[in-house]
Amino acid sequence: MERSEQRPKGKGGRPAKAVRREKQFSVRFTAAEYYTVKEKARESGFSLTVFFRQIALNGQVKIRLTVDEKHLLKQLIGMASNINQLAKAAHQHGLAAALLYFEQYRMQFDELINRLTNDK
């Protein structure tokens, strides 16, 4: 069969991006500078490319949450639902029972705040 007799192939593959980055920029570093910048990018939680792009466009990099900070955030979210349960307990079982629960959650909350302030 000749090429002209075959049916044309449809466009396959990945769809085109809305914004395509087509320009490149390169920078030369000494070995010490390179490893310093690479470590800063790693600490921020971004790849070297994203780190440079954010520095160039914004003048700063907003650091992602660390694993510990994510864990603390999940605990705070859990405590928020516990506070909801406290309100429900106060309505169902009276204020005295709710105060006992509240004291337990207050101690946990104080511990979390101390951990957060000691880390910074």
Residue pairs with C-beta under 8 A, 6 or more apart in sequence:
27 52
29 37
37 48
37 51
38 48
40 51
41 47
41 48
41 50
41 51
41 52
43 63
44 51
44 61
44 63
44 64
45 63
45 64
45 65
45 66
46 54
46 61
46 64
51 61
54 60
54 61
54 62
55 61
65 73
68 119
72 112
72 115
72 116
75 108
75 112
76 112
79 105
79 108
79 109
79 112
82 101
82 105
83 105
85 101
86 98
86 101
86 102
86 105
87 98
89 97
89 98
89 101
90 97
90 98
